[in-house]
Amino acid sequence: MANKIKLDLQGMTTPDKIQFMRQVATKLTGNPNFPNFVPTPATINAAADTLQTDFNAQQGAQQTAKTATTTLGTSDDAADAVMNSCANNVEEASGGNTVKIESAGLSTRAPKTPTTSLPAPQNHTSSAGDEEGALDLMWDPVARSTRYEQQISDDPPTPTSWTHAGTSSASKTTLTELESGKKKWTRVRALGPKKVKSPWSDPALKRVP
């Protein structure tokens, strides 16, 4: 059976490919095993030369682009510094007067509104944790909340069966040291500044692994 040639051109870097092409062209030059060979060594070398030229141009353009990006970043930072100084000086000179500030082509921030209510967390789910006796709880984040409170209940839940299970700053948590095999209901609510509390989420049921 005749052997097949393995080129693996796709696995070569461009410099490696150029070197490989020139090596093959050299080996084919005057080789008695391949008289009148096509493509000629000159053709192979010409293709390698073109590839080398285009590779050099690409490398130069890439370096130019990196330099331009660095230069742009420097000028962008300088522009920010100038405008921050401008805004500070306009704010001070105007005494915070909106009309005067807007006359300088600037705008004022909307006044902060206090958080007086929060919506109940949505898409609360309970799933088996990685360890025995653990449940993983997840829910959608609630805007302006600072943390979340979780409660748990035996099955079936009643108005008085819910007990505190923990708090978390993220919109997920893991409850541990639960009795394996028991069905447990869980729910969560968002907590905000100044003791603002959301309604409880829809409860979720899961058997503890």
N, C-alpha and C positions, 0 to 999 in steps of 0.2 A: 504493500500500500504506500502510495506517495505521501510524503509528509507535507503538511500545510504550514504556511508561514504565519507566525503570530506577530502582528504589528503593535497593537495596543496604543495606537496614536492618541485615543481619547484620554488615556491615563498619563500622558506626558505633559509636562509644562511646556510652554512655548520655547524657552531657551533649550530645553532638552530635545525637543523635536527638531529644532534647527541644527543642533549638534549631530543628532542621529542622521538627518538627511545628508549632511556634508560627509559624514563617515561612510554612508552607503555609496555616495557618489565617488568618493575616493577609491573604495573597494571595487567598484565597477569599472573604473578607468583602466583600460588595457587588460581587463580580466579575460583570459582565453575561454573561460566557460560561458561567457555571454558576449559573443561578437555581435556587432551591429545592434546593440541592445537599445530598446525604446521603453521608457524615456531615457534619453542620453544622460550621462553624468552632468553635462552642461545644463540640461533642462532642469534636473533636480537641484543643482546649485543655484540656478536662477530663481527657482521657486523659494529656496531657502533664503536667498538674498532679499527677495520681496517681503517674505515673512519677517525677517530681521528688521527691515526698514519700518514696516508697519508696527511691529512690536515696540521699537524704540520711540516711534511717534506717540503710541498709546501711553507708554510709560511717562513720556514728557508731559503729555496732556493731563495725566492723572496727578503728577506732581504739581503742575500749574493749578489744577482745580483745588488741591489741598491747600496750597498757598493762598489762593483766592478766598477759600472758606475761612481760613484763619484771619486774613485781613478783614473780611466782612464781619466776623465776630468781634474784632477789636473796635471797628467803627460803630457797630451796633451798640456795644457797651458804652462807647463815648457819647453816642446820641442819647441813650437812656439817661446818662449822668446829666447831660445838659438839660433835658426836659424835666427831670426830677428837680433840679435846681430851679428851673423856671417856675414849676408848679409851686414849690415851697415859697418862693419870693412873691408870686402873685397872691397866694393864700394869705401871706403875712401882710402884704401891702393893702389888700382889699378888706382885711379884717373879717374874712369869711363871708362877705356879702356876695350872694349868688349872682346878682345882676352884674356887678363889677367883674366877677370871675368869668362869667359867660362872655362879657365884652372883650376878654382877652383870648377868646376862642377855646376856652377850657370849659369843662362841665364839673358839676359837683356830684358827690356820691349820694345815693339814696339813703335816707336815714334808716338806721337799724330798727327793725320791728321786733319787739320781744316775742319769744315763743310762748304762746298761751295754750296751745293744744297740739297734740301729735296724733296721727292716724295709727290704727292698729297695724302691727306687722302683717304682711301678706305672705302667702305661700309657705307657711310654717310646716315643716316635715320632721318626722322622727324615723330614724333608721338604726339598724343594728350596728353597734360599735365594733371596733377591732378586737376588743377583749370581752371576756365573759362578764356580764353584769353592767354593760355600758350601752348607752344610747347616744347617737349623734343627732343633734338638733340643728336645723338650718332654717333661715327665713330671709326675706328681702330686707335690705337696710332701710331705715327710716330717716329721712332728712331731718337734721337739727337734733337728733337724739344723741345723748352722750353715752348711754349704756343700755343694756337690756336685762330684764328680770325674767327668770323662768320659774314656773310652778309645775308640780307633778301630782297625779292623783291615781289611786287604784281604780280598777274597773268594777262597776260603773262609776263615773264621777257624779258627785252631788255638789251643791253650793258650798258645803262645809268640808269637802274631802280634799280640797286643794291645799298643798303645802309648798313652802318656799324651797326651790331647788338650786338656786344660785343666781349670779349676775355675771354679765360679760360685756366687754367693750366692743367685740366683734359680733357680726350677725350670724354667729354659729357658736356652739359649745358642745361639750361632751359631758353627760351625766354618768357617774361611775358608782360602783358599790351598790347597785340595784339588785334586787332578788331575781335570779335567773328563772326564766319560765313564766314570770308574771306579766300580765298585760298592764301596760302603764299609759295613761293619758298625759300629755304635756301641752303647755301653752306658754306664750311669751308676750311681754308688753315692752314698749319703748319708754325710756325715762329721759327727760330733758332737763334743762336748767330751771332753777327755782321750783323744784319738786313737781314739774309737769309730768304727768303719766298718761300714756295712751290707753285706749281700751285693750282688752286681751285679744290675742289672735284667735283664730279658729283652732280648736284643740286637735291634736294628732294622737292616734293610737298605735302602739307597737308592742309586740311581745319582747321582753328582755332576753337577749341571747344567753 
